[in-house]
């Protein structure tokens, strides 16, 4: 049977693992939003229209139109 101290240490360890996972997710979201924004910010209006047009063409090809 575990002592109260052992249980607290295990719970603390679990909480630390969860906190690390949450921090990793936060950093990943921050990085993803920054990198996607940087990629989008380098495009001008014509690039965006061309990209959208290519996406529509690709969807059309995939759906068999």
N, CA, C and O atoms as a GROMACS GRO file, in nm:
protein
  260
    1UNK      N    1   0.084  -0.120   0.000
    1UNK     CA    2   0.000   0.000   0.000
    1UNK      C    3   0.088   0.125   0.000
    1UNK      O    4   0.188   0.132   0.070
    2UNK      N    5   0.048   0.223  -0.079
    2UNK     CA    6   0.127   0.344  -0.093
    2UNK      C    7   0.100   0.442   0.021
    2UNK      O    8  -0.011   0.453   0.072
    3UNK      N    9   0.204   0.510   0.056
    3UNK     CA   10   0.188   0.614   0.158
    3UNK      C   11   0.128   0.738   0.094
    3UNK      O   12   0.126   0.753  -0.028
    4UNK      N   13   0.081   0.825   0.178
    4UNK     CA   14   0.024   0.952   0.130
    4UNK      C   15   0.129   1.031   0.051
    4UNK      O   16   0.097   1.095  -0.050
    5UNK      N   17   0.252   1.026   0.099
    5UNK     CA   18   0.361   1.099   0.032
    5UNK      C   19   0.387   1.042  -0.108
    5UNK      O   20   0.408   1.118  -0.202
    6UNK      N   21   0.386   0.910  -0.121
    6UNK     CA   22   0.407   0.848  -0.252
    6UNK      C   23   0.297   0.888  -0.350
    6UNK      O   24   0.323   0.918  -0.466
    7UNK      N   25   0.173   0.887  -0.301
    7UNK     CA   26   0.060   0.927  -0.386
    7UNK      C   27   0.075   1.071  -0.432
    7UNK      O   28   0.053   1.103  -0.549
    8UNK      N   29   0.114   1.159  -0.340
    8UNK     CA   30   0.132   1.300  -0.376
    8UNK      C   31   0.244   1.317  -0.477
    8UNK      O   32   0.233   1.397  -0.570
    9UNK      N   33   0.353   1.243  -0.459
    9UNK     CA   34   0.464   1.251  -0.554
    9UNK      C   35   0.420   1.203  -0.692
    9UNK      O   36   0.455   1.265  -0.793
   10UNK      N   37   0.344   1.094  -0.697
   10UNK     CA   38   0.295   1.044  -0.825
   10UNK      C   39   0.201   1.144  -0.891
   10UNK      O   40   0.210   1.169  -1.011
   11UNK      N   41   0.110   1.201  -0.812
   11UNK     CA   42   0.018   1.300  -0.867
   11UNK      C   43   0.094   1.421  -0.919
   11UNK      O   44   0.064   1.475  -1.025
   12UNK      N   45   0.194   1.463  -0.842
   12UNK     CA   46   0.275   1.578  -0.883
   12UNK      C   47   0.346   1.548  -1.016
   12UNK      O   48   0.352   1.633  -1.104
   13UNK      N   49   0.399   1.426  -1.027
   13UNK     CA   50   0.467   1.386  -1.150
   13UNK      C   51   0.370   1.387  -1.268
   13UNK      O   52   0.405   1.435  -1.376
   14UNK      N   53   0.250   1.335  -1.248
   14UNK     CA   54   0.149   1.335  -1.354
   14UNK      C   55   0.112   1.478  -1.395
   14UNK      O   56   0.099   1.508  -1.513
   15UNK      N   57   0.095   1.564  -1.296
   15UNK     CA   58   0.062   1.704  -1.325
   15UNK      C   59   0.173   1.772  -1.404
   15UNK      O   60   0.147   1.851  -1.494
   16UNK      N   61   0.297   1.741  -1.369
   16UNK     CA   62   0.410   1.799  -1.442
   16UNK      C   63   0.411   1.751  -1.587
   16UNK      O   64   0.439   1.829  -1.678
   17UNK      N   65   0.380   1.622  -1.608
   17UNK     CA   66   0.374   1.570  -1.746
   17UNK      C   67   0.264   1.640  -1.825
   17UNK      O   68   0.285   1.677  -1.941
   18UNK      N   69   0.148   1.659  -1.763
   18UNK     CA   70   0.037   1.728  -1.830
   18UNK      C   71   0.075   1.872  -1.861
   18UNK      O   72   0.047   1.922  -1.970
   19UNK      N   73   0.139   1.938  -1.766
   19UNK     CA   74   0.182   2.077  -1.787
   19UNK      C   75   0.281   2.086  -1.902
   19UNK      O   76   0.274   2.178  -1.983
   20UNK      N   77   0.373   1.990  -1.910
   20UNK     CA   78   0.469   1.988  -2.021
   20UNK      C   79   0.398   1.970  -2.155
   20UNK      O   80   0.431   2.036  -2.253
   21UNK      N   81   0.299   1.879  -2.158
   21UNK     CA   82   0.225   1.856  -2.282
   21UNK      C   83   0.150   1.981  -2.324
   21UNK      O   84   0.148   2.017  -2.442
   22UNK      N   85   0.087   2.048  -2.228
   22UNK     CA   86   0.014   2.171  -2.259
   22UNK      C   87   0.108   2.279  -2.311
   22UNK      O   88   0.074   2.352  -2.404
   23UNK      N   89   0.224   2.289  -2.250
   23UNK     CA   90   0.323   2.388  -2.294
   23UNK      C   91   0.369   2.357  -2.437
   23UNK      O   92   0.383   2.447  -2.519
   24UNK      N   93   0.393   2.228  -2.466
   24UNK     CA   94   0.433   2.189  -2.601
   24UNK      C   95   0.324   2.224  -2.703
   24UNK      O   96   0.354   2.274  -2.812
   25UNK      N   97   0.198   2.198  -2.666
   25UNK     CA   98   0.087   2.232  -2.756
   25UNK      C   99   0.080   2.382  -2.780
   25UNK      O  100   0.058   2.427  -2.892
   26UNK      N  101   0.100   2.459  -2.673
   26UNK     CA  102   0.094   2.605  -2.684
   26UNK      C  103   0.205   2.654  -2.777
   26UNK      O  104   0.182   2.738  -2.864
   27UNK      N  105   0.326   2.602  -2.757
   27UNK     CA  106   0.438   2.643  -2.841
   27UNK      C  107   0.415   2.602  -2.986
   27UNK      O  108   0.447   2.677  -3.078
   28UNK      N  109   0.359   2.482  -3.006
   28UNK     CA  110   0.332   2.435  -3.142
   28UNK      C  111   0.230   2.524  -3.212
   28UNK      O  112   0.246   2.559  -3.328
   29UNK      N  113   0.123   2.560  -3.140
   29UNK     CA  114   0.022   2.649  -3.197
   29UNK      C  115   0.082   2.784  -3.230
   29UNK      O  116   0.055   2.842  -3.336
   30UNK      N  117   0.164   2.834  -3.138
   30UNK     CA  118   0.228   2.964  -3.159
   30UNK      C  119   0.316   2.957  -3.284
   30UNK      O  120   0.312   3.047  -3.368
   31UNK      N  121   0.395   2.849  -3.297
   31UNK     CA  122   0.483   2.834  -3.412
   31UNK      C  123   0.402   2.819  -3.540
   31UNK      O  124   0.432   2.883  -3.641
   32UNK      N  125   0.300   2.734  -3.536
   32UNK     CA  126   0.218   2.712  -3.655
   32UNK      C  127   0.150   2.840  -3.701
   32UNK      O  128   0.150   2.871  -3.821
   33UNK      N  129   0.093   2.915  -3.608
   33UNK     CA  130   0.024   3.037  -3.649
   33UNK      C  131   0.124   3.139  -3.701
   33UNK      O  132   0.095   3.213  -3.795
   34UNK      N  133   0.242   3.144  -3.641
   34UNK     CA  134   0.344   3.239  -3.687
   34UNK      C  135   0.394   3.200  -3.825
   34UNK      O  136   0.407   3.286  -3.913
   35UNK      N  137   0.422   3.071  -3.846
   35UNK     CA  138   0.476   3.030  -3.975
   35UNK      C  139   0.372   3.042  -4.085
   35UNK      O  140   0.405   3.082  -4.197
   36UNK      N  141   0.246   3.008  -4.056
   36UNK     CA  142   0.145   3.021  -4.161
   36UNK      C  143   0.118   3.168  -4.191
   36UNK      O  144   0.094   3.204  -4.307
   37UNK      N  145   0.122   3.252  -4.089
   37UNK     CA  146   0.102   3.394  -4.113
   37UNK      C  147   0.218   3.449  -4.196
   37UNK      O  148   0.196   3.527  -4.289
   38UNK      N  149   0.341   3.409  -4.165
   38UNK     CA  150   0.456   3.457  -4.242
   38UNK      C  151   0.444   3.413  -4.387
   38UNK      O  152   0.476   3.490  -4.478
   39UNK      N  153   0.400   3.291  -4.409
   39UNK     CA  154   0.383   3.241  -4.545
   39UNK      C  155   0.277   3.322  -4.618
   39UNK      O  156   0.297   3.360  -4.733
   40UNK      N  157   0.165   3.349  -4.552
   40UNK     CA  158   0.058   3.426  -4.614
   40UNK      C  159   0.100   3.571  -4.637
   40UNK      O  160   0.061   3.632  -4.737
   41UNK      N  161   0.177   3.626  -4.546
   41UNK     CA  162   0.212   3.768  -4.558
   41UNK      C  163   0.305   3.793  -4.676
   41UNK      O  164   0.315   3.906  -4.724
   42UNK      N  165   0.373   3.688  -4.724
   42UNK     CA  166   0.462   3.706  -4.840
   42UNK      C  167   0.385   3.704  -4.972
   42UNK      O  168   0.441   3.738  -5.076
   43UNK      N  169   0.259   3.664  -4.968
   43UNK     CA  170   0.179   3.659  -5.090
   43UNK      C  171   0.114   3.794  -5.116
   43UNK      O  172   0.072   3.863  -5.023
   44UNK      N  173   0.106   3.831  -5.244
   44UNK     CA  174   0.028   3.951  -5.275
   44UNK      C  175  -0.109   3.906  -5.328
   44UNK      O  176  -0.137   3.786  -5.332
   45UNK      N  177  -0.193   3.999  -5.367
   45UNK     CA  178  -0.329   3.967  -5.410
   45UNK      C  179  -0.334   3.869  -5.526
   45UNK      O  180  -0.417   3.778  -5.527
   46UNK      N  181  -0.245   3.888  -5.625
   46UNK     CA  182  -0.244   3.800  -5.743
   46UNK      C  183  -0.208   3.658  -5.702
   46UNK      O  184  -0.269   3.562  -5.748
   47UNK      N  185  -0.107   3.645  -5.614
   47UNK     CA  186  -0.068   3.512  -5.567
   47UNK      C  187  -0.185   3.441  -5.500
   47UNK      O  188  -0.207   3.322  -5.522
   48UNK      N  189  -0.259   3.515  -5.419
   48UNK     CA  190  -0.371   3.456  -5.346
   48UNK      C  191  -0.479   3.410  -5.443
   48UNK      O  192  -0.536   3.302  -5.426
   49UNK      N  193  -0.508   3.490  -5.545
   49UNK     CA  194  -0.608   3.452  -5.646
   49UNK      C  195  -0.562   3.329  -5.722
   49UNK      O  196  -0.640   3.237  -5.746
   50UNK      N  197  -0.433   3.325  -5.760
   50UNK     CA  198  -0.380   3.208  -5.832
   50UNK      C  199  -0.386   3.083  -5.744
   50UNK      O  200  -0.424   2.976  -5.791
   51UNK      N  201  -0.349   3.099  -5.618
   51UNK     CA  202  -0.353   2.986  -5.526
   51UNK      C  203  -0.495   2.934  -5.510
   51UNK      O  204  -0.518   2.813  -5.514
   52UNK      N  205  -0.589   3.024  -5.492
   52UNK     CA  206  -0.730   2.985  -5.477
   52UNK      C  207  -0.779   2.914  -5.603
   52UNK      O  208  -0.851   2.815  -5.596
   53UNK      N  209  -0.740   2.966  -5.720
   53UNK     CA  210  -0.780   2.906  -5.846
   53UNK      C  211  -0.725   2.764  -5.859
   53UNK      O  212  -0.796   2.672  -5.900
   54UNK      N  213  -0.598   2.746  -5.822
   54UNK     CA  214  -0.538   2.612  -5.826
   54UNK      C  215  -0.609   2.518  -5.730
   54UNK      O  216  -0.630   2.400  -5.761
   55UNK      N  217  -0.646   2.569  -5.613
   55UNK     CA  218  -0.716   2.485  -5.516
   55UNK      C  219  -0.851   2.441  -5.570
   55UNK      O  220  -0.890   2.325  -5.554
   56UNK      N  221  -0.922   2.532  -5.635
   56UNK     CA  222  -1.053   2.499  -5.694
   56UNK      C  223  -1.034   2.395  -5.803
   56UNK      O  224  -1.111   2.299  -5.812
   57UNK      N  225  -0.932   2.413  -5.888
   57UNK     CA  226  -0.904   2.315  -5.994
   57UNK      C  227  -0.874   2.178  -5.935
   57UNK      O  228  -0.925   2.077  -5.983
   58UNK      N  229  -0.793   2.175  -5.831
   58UNK     CA  230  -0.757   2.048  -5.768
   58UNK      C  231  -0.879   1.979  -5.709
   58UNK      O  232  -0.896   1.858  -5.725
   59UNK      N  233  -0.964   2.054  -5.642
   59UNK     CA  234  -1.086   1.997  -5.584
   59UNK      C  235  -1.174   1.944  -5.696
   59UNK      O  236  -1.235   1.838  -5.682
   60UNK      N  237  -1.183   2.018  -5.806
   60UNK     CA  238  -1.262   1.972  -5.920
   60UNK      C  239  -1.209   1.841  -5.976
   60UNK      O  240  -1.287   1.751  -6.008
   61UNK      N  241  -1.076   1.831  -5.988
   61UNK     CA  242  -1.015   1.708  -6.039
   61UNK      C  243  -1.041   1.592  -5.944
   61UNK      O  244  -1.072   1.481  -5.987
   62UNK      N  245  -1.028   1.618  -5.815
   62UNK     CA  246  -1.047   1.511  -5.716
   62UNK      C  247  -1.191   1.463  -5.711
   62UNK      O  248  -1.217   1.345  -5.687
   63UNK      N  249  -1.285   1.554  -5.734
   63UNK     CA  250  -1.425   1.514  -5.726
   63UNK      C  251  -1.476   1.460  -5.860
   63UNK      O  252  -1.590   1.416  -5.870
   64UNK      N  253  -1.390   1.464  -5.963
   64UNK     CA  254  -1.424   1.404  -6.091
   64UNK      C  255  -1.502   1.492  -6.185
   64UNK      O  256  -1.563   1.442  -6.279
   65UNK      N  257  -1.501   1.622  -6.162
   65UNK     CA  258  -1.572   1.715  -6.252
   65UNK      C  259  -1.492   1.739  -6.378
   65UNK      O  260  -1.535   1.814  -6.466
   0.00000   0.00000   0.00000
